[in-house]
Amino acid sequence: MELENPASQTLSEEGNRGKLENEKGGELDLNETRNGKKKKKKNGNRSVSFYLPKIGFGCFRVQRDEEGNVDMEVVNGSGERQKPTHLLIMVNGLVGSAKDWKYAAQEFLKTYPEDIIVHCSKRNYSTLTLDGVDVMGGRLAEEILLVIKRHPNVRKISFLCHSLGGLIARYAIAKLYELKEDVQVNGEYNKHEFRDESYEDEFRGRIAGLEPINFITCATPHLGSRGHNQVPMCCGFYVLEKVAVCTSYFFGRTGRHLFLIDNDSGNCPLLFHMAGDREDLKFLSALQSFRRRVTYANVRYDNVVGWSTSSIRRRTELPKRKGLSGDSKYPYIVNVEMAKIQNPQLYVPSEAEVKRFKKSELEEEMIKGLSSVGWERVDVDFHRSKQRNDAHLTIQVNRYRVNSDGACVVQHMIDNFLL
């Protein structure tokens, strides 16, 4: 692993073998570096190399910019990069950080050492996640453009998002969908007020000029968190759900967006606005441009995000729990529903009627819009796990020692990841 920062450190392979063994399986803090020799570089960056024998190459390189954003890739024994072409963006959830993805990032790199660069976003972390989905989506979009500039070899892009991070990423890809005059792609900047047709065709249906491949969310409240048992800790009681709406104000603009009580997008809630293509942002077209879209959803024990909102399904469409079971390889993956054939005509919810819609009608319109792009749905049940009461974090494995049962979910993501 190599970490680049405004100072320099280098660790010997022998010393790092011991470090990894002591920390059991490479659980390294992406925000700290210790026990190394300092060495200044001309570009002012810092690097630390960690020997990982399992990947069969040399080490991970972790590059961090002044904002704290983390890029991870594999270098060979001589420190040369493999020049991977696939960029994987990992986005944390509410009050999360880049560290939440360190286990998943390392597992992806061990499996695809020559193919991918992993970027763990830290532009939206801690209390910054209370600023609203649109603000955070704009930050993430800017961050992605900077990452692409640092890695001119990338040609493909994928997303892996937890909880609120899925909504942030959905907004960001709409901002980055197609090539605009002010978007810089791999060092190429178009300063003209118009583009010729051949140039525009080359980047049509892309995200920041890259080919979109996987868009994966786990425990993301795609339909919001208001009513209808979308916040399971309220147990479906109307009074508790009304109280939850009131407490949403403690979570700033993000809380108002999640509970669909904002009017930031004119006459409708932002999440409703994001369930269709609009004049300013093509939310559905951006999602449709990916080769595959996947939701991982907790069947139960997720006290924060309900099953239907995280899997974009009506409650009548949810599989019956009885008879759901995993297999030996993925013991907590209890159901996989492949994406249906996409309708070439995207469904666009009508904003003109939104003021007259009841909550159930808003939800129905959002389901119709988001479902029109086609999703793979993976249902997860930690019923037999000792970590089931922490299901919302277990599904992400944000702390391996605490959430290790979620490792099979990460492995399922890796095994089905399209390169």
SVG drawing of the C-alpha trace seen along z (x, -y; Angstrom):
<svg xmlns="http://www.w3.org/2000/svg" viewBox="-54 -30 68 55">
<polyline fill="none" stroke="black" stroke-width="0.4" points="0.0,0.0 1.4,-3.4 0.1,-6.6 0.9,-10.0 0.6,-13.1 2.3,-16.5 5.2,-14.7 7.1,-11.5 7.4,-8.1 8.7,-4.8 8.4,-1.5 10.4,1.7 8.6,4.8 10.0,6.8 8.8,4.3 5.3,4.2 5.0,8.0 5.1,7.8 2.7,4.9 0.1,6.7 0.4,9.8 0.0,7.8 -3.1,6.1 -4.6,9.4 -5.5,9.3 -4.3,5.8 -6.8,3.7 -4.8,0.5 -6.0,-3.0 -6.2,-4.9 -6.0,-8.2 -2.8,-7.4 0.7,-6.4 3.3,-5.3 6.7,-3.7 8.4,-4.8 11.4,-6.8 10.6,-10.2 11.7,-11.2 10.8,-14.4 9.8,-14.3 9.9,-17.1 6.2,-17.1 5.6,-17.3 3.8,-13.9 4.2,-11.2 4.3,-7.4 4.1,-4.3 4.4,-0.8 2.8,2.2 3.7,5.7 0.7,7.9 1.7,11.4 -1.9,12.5 -2.2,10.2 1.0,11.7 2.4,8.4 4.2,6.0 2.1,3.6 -0.9,1.3 -0.4,-2.4 -2.7,-4.7 -2.7,-8.3 -4.4,-11.0 -4.9,-14.6 -5.1,-17.7 -8.8,-17.1 -8.2,-13.7 -9.7,-11.8 -8.1,-8.3 -7.1,-6.5 -5.9,-2.9 -4.1,-0.9 -1.6,1.9 2.1,1.5 4.5,4.2 7.7,5.1 9.7,2.3 7.0,-0.3 5.7,-0.6 1.9,-1.2 -0.1,1.3 -2.0,-1.5 -5.5,-0.2 -8.3,-1.6 -11.3,-1.1 -12.1,-3.6 -14.2,-2.5 -15.7,-5.2 -16.7,-4.3 -19.1,-6.7 -19.9,-6.7 -23.2,-7.2 -24.5,-9.6 -21.8,-10.9 -19.4,-8.4 -15.9,-8.7 -13.4,-7.1 -12.3,-4.7 -15.7,-3.0 -14.6,-1.4 -11.1,-0.3 -12.0,3.4 -14.0,3.5 -11.4,1.4 -8.6,3.9 -10.7,6.9 -11.5,5.4 -7.8,4.7 -6.7,8.1 -9.1,9.6 -8.5,7.2 -4.9,5.8 -4.2,4.9 -7.7,3.7 -9.0,1.1 -8.2,-2.0 -10.3,-2.5 -11.2,-6.0 -12.7,-6.3 -14.4,-9.7 -13.9,-12.0 -15.4,-15.1 -18.6,-14.4 -17.8,-13.1 -19.0,-13.6 -21.3,-16.6 -20.8,-17.6 -23.3,-14.9 -26.0,-17.1 -25.7,-19.7 -28.2,-18.1 -28.1,-15.6 -27.8,-18.2 -24.9,-20.0 -23.1,-16.7 -23.7,-15.4 -22.1,-18.6 -19.1,-18.1 -18.7,-14.5 -19.0,-15.4 -16.2,-18.0 -14.1,-15.4 -14.5,-12.8 -13.3,-15.2 -10.1,-15.8 -9.6,-12.0 -9.9,-11.5 -7.4,-14.3 -4.9,-12.5 -5.4,-9.2 -5.3,-9.8 -5.4,-6.1 -8.9,-5.4 -11.6,-4.7 -14.4,-3.1 -16.1,-4.1 -18.2,-2.3 -19.8,-3.2 -20.2,-1.4 -22.3,-3.3 -23.6,-2.8 -26.8,-4.2 -27.0,-8.0 -24.0,-7.6 -26.2,-6.0 -28.4,-9.2 -25.3,-11.4 -23.9,-9.3 -27.1,-9.4 -27.1,-13.2 -23.4,-13.3 -23.7,-11.1 -26.6,-13.3 -24.2,-16.3 -21.5,-14.4 -23.8,-12.7 -22.7,-13.5 -19.9,-15.9 -20.5,-19.6 -18.4,-22.5 -16.9,-23.1 -16.0,-19.4 -12.4,-18.4 -11.8,-14.7 -8.3,-13.2 -6.5,-16.4 -8.6,-17.4 -10.5,-20.7 -13.0,-22.0 -13.0,-25.8 -15.3,-26.3 -18.9,-27.3 -19.9,-24.4 -18.7,-20.9 -18.7,-19.1 -21.0,-16.1 -18.3,-13.4 -16.8,-14.8 -20.2,-14.9 -21.1,-11.3 -17.9,-10.0 -18.9,-11.0 -22.7,-10.7 -24.1,-8.4 -20.9,-8.6 -20.1,-9.8 -17.5,-12.5 -16.3,-11.1 -15.9,-7.5 -17.8,-4.4 -20.2,-3.7 -20.2,0.0 -21.5,0.8 -23.7,-1.3 -24.1,0.6 -25.9,-0.6 -26.3,1.1 -28.9,0.1 -29.7,-3.1 -33.1,-4.8 -33.9,-5.4 -37.5,-6.2 -36.8,-8.3 -37.4,-7.6 -40.9,-8.9 -43.8,-6.6 -44.7,-3.0 -42.1,-1.4 -39.2,-3.0 -37.5,-3.6 -37.9,-0.2 -37.2,-1.4 -40.6,-3.1 -42.2,0.3 -44.7,-1.0 -46.6,-3.0 -48.1,-6.2 -47.3,-8.3 -43.7,-7.3 -43.3,-7.9 -44.7,-11.4 -42.2,-12.0 -39.4,-10.8 -40.4,-13.4 -40.1,-16.1 -36.7,-14.9 -35.5,-15.0 -34.7,-18.7 -31.8,-17.6 -30.2,-16.3 -30.3,-19.6 -31.2,-19.8 -30.3,-16.1 -33.0,-15.1 -35.6,-17.2 -34.6,-15.5 -34.8,-12.0 -38.3,-12.7 -39.6,-14.4 -40.5,-17.6 -38.3,-19.9 -39.2,-22.1 -35.7,-22.8 -36.6,-21.6 -39.5,-24.0 -42.8,-22.4 -41.6,-18.9 -39.2,-17.1 -35.7,-16.6 -35.9,-12.7 -39.0,-12.9 -37.3,-15.2 -34.4,-12.7 -36.8,-9.8 -37.0,-11.2 -35.2,-13.1 -35.5,-16.8 -34.5,-19.7 -31.5,-20.6 -30.3,-17.1 -30.9,-13.7 -31.2,-11.5 -32.6,-8.4 -30.6,-8.6 -27.4,-8.8 -28.5,-5.6 -29.5,-3.9 -26.1,-4.5 -24.5,-2.0 -24.3,1.6 -25.7,2.8 -27.5,1.3 -27.6,3.3 -29.3,2.8 -28.2,4.8 -31.0,4.5 -31.4,5.8 -34.5,8.0 -34.7,7.2 -32.7,5.9 -31.7,2.7 -33.2,0.2 -32.4,-2.8 -33.4,-1.9 -36.4,0.3 -36.4,3.2 -38.7,1.7 -36.9,-1.7 -33.5,-0.1 -34.6,2.4 -36.9,0.0 -39.9,2.3 -43.5,2.0 -44.2,3.9 -46.4,6.3 -43.4,7.2 -41.1,8.1 -40.3,11.9 -41.8,13.9 -39.3,14.4 -40.3,17.9 -38.2,20.1 -35.4,17.6 -32.0,19.0 -28.4,18.5 -25.8,21.0 -22.4,22.1 -20.5,19.4 -22.8,16.5 -24.7,17.6 -26.4,14.2 -27.4,13.6 -31.0,15.1 -32.4,13.9 -31.2,12.5 -33.6,11.0 -32.0,10.3 -32.8,7.1 -35.8,7.2 -35.5,6.1 -35.4,2.3 -38.1,0.3 -36.5,-2.0 -39.1,-4.7 -38.1,-6.0 -40.9,-6.8 -41.0,-10.5 -43.1,-11.3 -45.2,-14.4 -44.1,-17.3 -47.3,-19.2 -49.4,-16.8 -47.0,-16.5 -48.7,-18.9 -51.9,-16.8 -50.1,-13.5 -50.4,-11.6 -47.3,-10.1 -48.2,-6.7 -48.7,-8.2 -45.3,-10.0 -43.7,-6.7 -45.5,-4.9 -44.3,-7.5 -40.7,-7.2 -40.8,-3.4 -42.1,-3.7 -39.4,-6.1 -36.5,-4.3 -37.7,-0.9 -37.9,-1.9 -34.1,-1.6 -33.9,2.0 -32.1,3.1 -30.6,6.3 -31.9,6.8 -29.9,8.7 -31.6,9.4 -29.5,9.9 -30.7,11.4 -28.4,11.6 -31.0,13.5 -28.5,16.2 -25.7,13.7 -24.6,12.4 -24.2,9.1 -27.8,8.9 -28.7,5.9 -26.0,3.9 -27.2,4.9 -27.0,1.4 -23.3,1.3 -22.6,5.1 -23.7,5.1 -20.9,2.6 -18.3,4.2 -17.1,0.7 -15.3,2.3 -14.1,5.9 -13.7,7.1 -17.2,6.0 -19.0,6.6 -17.1,9.6 -20.3,11.5 -20.9,8.9 -17.7,10.1 -19.8,12.6 -21.8,9.6 -18.6,7.8 -17.4,11.1 -20.7,11.4 -20.2,7.8 -16.6,8.7 -17.6,11.9 -20.3,10.2 -18.4,7.0 -18.2,6.3 -14.8,5.1"/>
</svg>
